[in-house]
Amino acid sequence: MPDTSSSPGPGLAAVLRLVRLAFHAGFLLLLVIATTRAWLTHPTGPIGWLAAGGAALLTIVYGAGALLRPALHRRWLAMSWLAVVTAVWAGLLIISPDFSWLAFPLFFLHLHLLRGRHALVAVVVVTGLVVAAQGWRSGTWSLGMVLGPIIGSGVAVIITWGYAAIYAESQRRQDLIDDLTRTRAELATTQHQAGVAAERERLAREIHDTLAQGLSSIVLLLRAAETALPPEAGKARARITEAHRTAADNLDEARRFVQDLRPPSLSDAGLPQALDRLCTNTARETGIDCHLHTNGAPVALPSSYEVALLRAAQASLSNVARHAHAATAVVTLGYLDTEVTLDIYDDGTGFDPTTARTATDGSGYGLTGLRERVTALGGSMAVESAPGDGTAVAIRLPLTPEEIR
């Protein structure tokens, strides 16, 4: 049976292949039975030889269509093949009514290859030929002679319609599976791209909060050492030693960052100790009176919280040292029942937060990156400042039993 439908899925294709083989085998088996009966009924007359010759011709025509099934995707060629098969069968039906048995597989051929009303008209014509041939040969009519072909054609129509419905549903499900597979691939690509973008943002924040801040300190220290060299060689040596220590700390920071570990300042101490050390270093390196206040009983926080709060303090104090011209900076760490807070205040020149923009050299990335880091943890950040009134950065992170280790 030629196939003019679209390509089904792999599982359905195997089933359809088996159905086609069974159909071909059934057609040829019925043809052999009809030919044998015709030969046995007329063993010596010309009818037996005509039946055998016609059966051989029908086998050749039908087999050619089965073997050349891909070529029959051209509709005009498929219609020509169907017309020849039907014509040869009609000739055999005139020779012997035994070939009426082939009407059943012919019903499926017409219903499969023809469309809509044309298929039903073809089934009616084939049924009429079978009824007429049987009545003409027997010379009489009976109810079974008429009802048999009609019932057969009706069963063929119902089976074909059922098959078409099952095939359409299978194709619909295959289309849904293909859409799902394509959507999953697109989603994976989108997630990968989003992950790459997020990683770039994370790297930008980390670079700003580690390498950029450390290098900024090195610049300040070396600038102080340069001005202190003559005649204060001892003071210059101390400044250079401090710069070396800062560079070494940042080298450790970079190595641990690559390994995705906690910052060195949190590896051997808790967050309060790390913030206190940061304030001490800031005061020593910049001359700003920087100190830490801790409110509430400290609790163990997730590593992501500690890193985010430490980075926030580093970024804020770096901005104070570079831009605020402040005399005092206060870092306040608070442990409350439902949240942990970090406030960084300075009495510097302040600025207008609504007009702040990212600098072209990347130095203004701190507030934007800091806000994104805090938001990613479900927290919030507020910046209060005005020209001449100093600056306050307030960070809040939710504290639930799940966060407390």
Secondary structure by P-SEA (a helix, b strand, c coil): cccccccccaaaaaaaaaaaaaaaaaaaaaaaaaaaaaaaaccccaaaaaaaaaaaaaaaaaaaaaaacccccaaaaaaaaaaaaaaaaaaaaaaccccccaaaaaaaaaaacccaaaaaaaaaaaaaaaaaaaaaaaccccccccaaaaaaaaaaaaaaaaaaaaaaaaaaaaaaaaaaaaaaaaaaaaaaaaaaaaaaaaaaaaaaacaaaaaaaaaaaaaaaaaacccaaaaaaaaaaaaaaaaaaaaaaaaaaaacccccccccccaaaaaaaaaaaaaaacccccccccccccccccaaaaaaaaaaaaaaaaaaaccccccbbbbbbbbcccbbbbbbbbccccccccccccccccccaaaaaaaaaaaaacbbbbbbbcccbbbbbbbbbbbcccccc
